[in-house]
Amino acid sequence: MSEALSSEDEDDKQEYQCLLDQIGSGLAIKESLSHEVNPPRTRLKGTITKIGYAGFGLRLESSEKVIYLVRFPPTDGTVVPLLDQPSSIYDLKTDEHMSLEEATEFWSSPDSRQVNGQWKGGSWGLDNLLPHSKWCTEAWLGDTVTLDFVRNGIIKFGFCIPGFPEDGSTQVLPNTTNSAWSMNITVDKTGLKYAGYAMNFMMPQYANDLLFIWRDPSSGRRLVKICKRGDASTVDMQGKLMPGAGEHLEPGEAFRFKASLTRAFREELGVADVALAKCFVLDLGKFDDPGRDPRYWTFHYKNKTFGMKRYSTTHGFALYFHGDAPLLQVPEDDVESAPLGPSEKKWVDLDSLDVSSDAWMMEDHCKIVVKAKASVAAFDELAEEEKRKYLYDIDEHSDQMRLYVHQQE
């Protein structure tokens, strides 16, 4: 367990450990199952007790079981509600002490940090907070909802689809059996129906943060492609800086290192294969401090705490290109010293790049950039023959890749 919680109280540490234990035991149970685990009846009812980012906790009627409902299809690391497994004391805690006005003020706050010093990164889009969201609109703490079971597994839906077909005719994604129940959620006070997913604990977040670094032979400068988040009202952490690309697993998809990275570098950064084949691959390490993404953790408003903890992790990788300007699919991307416009991706000087956390979407992004600076500097000291061992292999039939890892003292 990370030392990042060392300053938090013991109860907070125990809650996080309880979550990790739930994930481990839940996945072990899922792995051992040879049959679908479905609800005892097709309709369940419950009361909203917890509010989170694009999701909520629901205490089932006449029970002490809390399950979790989310708006977006979960990826790896989830299990269907295990109704015969008791909920923890932390699951049974409620957010009933929070008013809608207080939660909205917290969500919309432009502050970089929360009152306890935890990172926030500015305002978040209200579309992922009940009841402002287009999903489960007008639902709030204490409201009741009705769940209609559709299928075991994940039916992927279009944005804001009202509800799944009642006959379950929509296809379940491969490899998602017992990962979640695809459910129709009816907000009882409005009668409106929405598609969603039910699981035993809030889904973990697994991601990769990818940097594309270019060493310009004419100047010796090391340049990195970064981007700036947009300014639309639905965007979280508007105007904050990010590494050039991020990669998330799709539902039912097992992480295949090389295929996932290749897709992200091609699609999100526009790196052509001829440039990929000339890149060196640097492993920047794993980043999984508790609360690393503040949207997936408990929230601190004045003297109140609310929300739900989720496990979140990312792994940093860098492609390091030596040579003339790399071939990109976006020809207007050149060296840019002026401020980035919303949603732009530009080249900036790596060594002089400011890693003040207030400028970035997340503190982990600062840590990734710092690690990249040290890694490329150490890599440049290697002999040319040694460097060639870490060239990107674009052979799609092989998932093997040798990664350079800088061991910092």
N, C-alpha and C positions, 0 to 999 in steps of 0.2 A: 504494500500500500504506500502511496506517495507521501512524502514528508510535507506536501503543500498544505495539509490540513493541521499541521502541528500547532498553529495558533488558534485553531477552532476548539470549541469545547468538546468534551469527551463524548457527549451524546451525538454530536454531529459525526464524529469519527465512527461511532458504532452504527449509526444509520447507513453510512456509506458502505461499511463492511457488510452489513445486512444485505444491501443491494447486490454487492458482488457475490455473496453467498447464494442469493436468489437466482442470479443469472447462471451461476455454475450448476446448481442443483436442477434448475429448470431445463437447461440444455442437456444435462445428463439424462433426465427423464425422457425428453423428446427423442434423444438418440436411441433409447432402449425400447421405444414404442414400435409395435408392429401393426397398429390399427389407428384409425382416426379417433381422437378424443373430442367428442361433441357435447353440447349442453344437453341436460336431461329433458328439456323441452325446447320447442322452437322459439318461444318468446320469454324474455327476461325483463324485469323492471328494476330500476335502482334510482338512487339519489346522487347528484353530483356533489362530491365532497372536496375535491382538489382541482386546482386550476394550473395548467402548464402551458408550454408553448405548443400550439396546435394539437392540444390533447387535454384530457381530464381524467381524474379518478372517479370511479363510480362504485358506491357501496350497494350491493345487491339487496333487494327487498327481503326483509325478515332473515337477515344473515349478518355475519361479521366478515364477509368476503368482499374485498375491494379488487376490482379489475380495472384495466386501463384502456381507454379508447383514444385512438389517434386519427388524424385527418388523412395523413399521407401513408402510402404503402410501406410497411416496415421492411428493413433489409435483414441481414444475417443477425442472429443472436437473440431471437425472440421465441416464445412458446405460447401456445393457446392458454386461456384461463384454466388453471387447474383447480376446479371448484372443490375438490376434496382436500386441498392443501390450505391450511389456515393463513390468513393475512398477518403480517407482522404488526407490531405496535406502531411502527412508522407508517405503514399503509393506512392504518385506521385513524391517524391524525387527520384533522380537517383544516380547511382554510376559511372556516365560517367567520373568523374574526376580521376578514378583509371585506371591504365594501367594493362595489364596482367602481366607484369614483376613485378610490385609492389605487386600485390595480391599474386603472386607465392612466392615472397620473404617473405611476411608476413606469409603465410601458412607454409612454410618450416622452418621458424625460430625456432631454439632450445631454444629461450628465455622462461623463466618461466613466465615473465610478459610482458604486452604490454606497450607502451610508456606512457600511462596515469596511469599505476599502476594496471590496471585490469589484472586478472589472464589469462594466456594462456596455460601453462602446457607443453611447448615444441612444437615440430613439429607435424603437422597433415598430415594424408595421402592425397596425391594429388588426389586420386581417387574420392574424394568428392568435388573437385573444378573444375568448368568449366574453360577451355576446356580440362583439363588433364584427366578428368573422362572418364570411359568407357560408361557413360551415357551422351547423348547429346554432344558427342565428337566434339571438335573444336568450339563449340558455345561460344560466348562471348558477352559482353555488346554492344548494338547497332545492333546485328544480329537479323534477323527476323526468326520466326518459324511458322509453320502451325500446328494447333491442329485439329485432327479428333476425334469427340466424338464417344465413343464406348458404354459405359454403365453408367447409374447412379448407383453409389455404387462402392465398392472396389473389383476389381478382383486381387487376390493375384498372383504374378508371381514369376518365378524362377529368380535367380540372373542374371542380365544383359540380360534378354530376349529382343530381338530387338523391338517387338511391339505386341500389343494384336491382336487376330483374328478380322478382319474387321467386321465380322458378329455378334460380341458380344457374341459368343457361349460359351465363358468361364464363369464359374459360378461366380456370385457376392456373396460375403460373407454375411451371415445373419446380420441384424441390421446395415447395412452400407448405406442404401438408404438416399440420400441427404447429406451424409457426404463428398463425393468427387465425381468428375467425373473421370472415368477411360478413359484416352485419349491416342491416338497415337500422338507423338510429332515428327514432321519432321524438322530438321535443314535445312533451305532453301538453304544455300550455299553449303551443301554437299549432300543433298537429302537423308540423312540417317534418319531412323525412330527408335524411342525409345518409350517404354511404360512409362507412368507416371500418376500423379494424380493432378487434378486441384481443388483448393479450394479458399475461399474468403479471408483468411488470413493464414499466416504461422502456420502450425499445432503446438499445444502445445506439451510439453513433460511431461508425467506423469510416474514416476518410483518409485521403492522402493529400498533402500539399506539395505542389510541384513547382520548382523554380527552373527557369531557362536562363543560363548565364553564358555570356559571350565575351571572350577575350579578343579584343581588336588588335591585330598584329601591328597595325600602323601606329597606334598610340600606346599600346600596352595596357590600356584601360580595361577593367572588367565591368561589364554592363549586365544588368539583370532586367528582365521584363516583369513589370508589376502592373497591377490594375487598381482602379478606384471604383468603389461601389456607387451605384446610381443614386438618383435623388427622388425617385418616385415614392409616393406616399406608402406603398406596400413594402418598400425595401427596408430591411433592418440595417442599422448602423450606417446610415447614409454618409457618403463621402469619405469613408475610411479606406485605407490602403490594404491590399491583399497580395499574397504571392500570385504569380501569373496564372495559375490554374489550380483547380481543386477537383478531386475525383472521389465519387461516392459509389458504393455498390448499388446495383439494381436489385430489386426484390428477387429472391431465389438464386442470386448469382454468388457463386463462391469466388473469393478473391484470387485472381490469376495475375500475379505480379506484373509480368511483362506485357500481357495483353491489355491490362488496365492502364498502365503507364503509357503505352504506345498510343492507345485511343485518346487519352487526355492530351498528350503533347500534339497529336495531329489535329484533333477537333477543337480544343480550347485555345491552343497557342499557335496553331497553323504551321507547325514545324514539318517541312517536307521530308520524305524518306531519305533523300540525298543528304540532307543536313543531319537527320537523326543518325545516320551511319557514321558520321564524323564526330559524334558527341561522346564524351566520357560520362559515366554514370556515377554519381556520388550519393551515398546513403547518409542522410542527415539525422537519422534516428527517429525514435518513437516519442511522442509527446502525449501524455495521458494524465496530467495532473487533475485531481478532482475539481470540477467547475471550470475547466479550461474554456468551454463555450458557455458563457453566462446564461444563454437562453435555455440550456438544458441542465439547470441546477436550481437550487432554491433562491428566491429573490428576497432582497432586503429593502423594505420601505419604512422610513422613519424607525420606529421601535418594533416593527412587525416583520415576521418572516412568513413567506408563503411559497407555493410551488412544489415541484417534484424533482428529485435527483435522478439523473441519468448517467450511465457510464458513457464517456466520450473519449475517443482517441484518434490521433492522426499520425501519419508517418511522413517525414519529409524526405524528398528526393530532389536532386538537381541534375539537369543535363548541362554539361560544360562543353561549350563549343569553342574551338580554337580555329581562327582563320578569317577569311574575308567575310563580309556581312552575310549572316546565315540566310538561307533561302526560306522565306516565310510566305504563307498564303495571303498575308495582309501587307501589301507593298508599302502602305503609308506609314508603317511602323518604323521609325528611325530614332536616332538618339534625341531625347526630349528633356530639356532642362526646365521648361516652363511647367507650371502646375498642371496636373492631369485634369481633364474634364470628366464629368460623370460617366462611368462605365467604360472609360478608355483604358487601353493597355499600351504601355510605352516602355522604351528602354531608358533606364536611369543608371547612374554610376553606382556600382555595388559598394565600393570601399567607402564612399562618402555618404551613403544612404542613411538617413536619420532613422534610428530604430526607437524613437520615443513612442511608448505604447499608446499615448493619446492619439497618435496619428493613424493607428492601425486598427483593423477590425477586432483582432484578438491579441492578447499578450503573447500567445504561442507563435504568432506570425513574426513578432520581433525576435523571439528565441530562434526560430528557424533561419531568419536572415543572418543573425549573429553566427550561428553554426555554419551557415554557408560561407560567410566571409573567411572563417578560420579554415574550412575544408578546402576551398579553392586555393588559398594561399599556400597551404601545405602540399596540395597536389602539384602546384606549379614547381615545387622544388624537386619532384621526382625526375628520374632519368626518362628520356623519351621512350626507351624500350619498356620501362615499367608502366608508363602511362598507357601504352597501347593495349595493355591487358584489360583495361576498363572501358574499351570502346563499346558503344551500343550495338548489339546484335539484332538486326531488324528481321531476322528469319522468324516468320510467324509460326512455324512448325516446332519451334523450340521455346521453352519457357525458362531457359537458363540464361543467366546474366551475372557477370562478375562485377561487384560493386566496390567502389573505393570508400573505405571508412577511415576517417581521421580520428585517431585516438588522442583526445586533448589531455594535456597533463593536469 
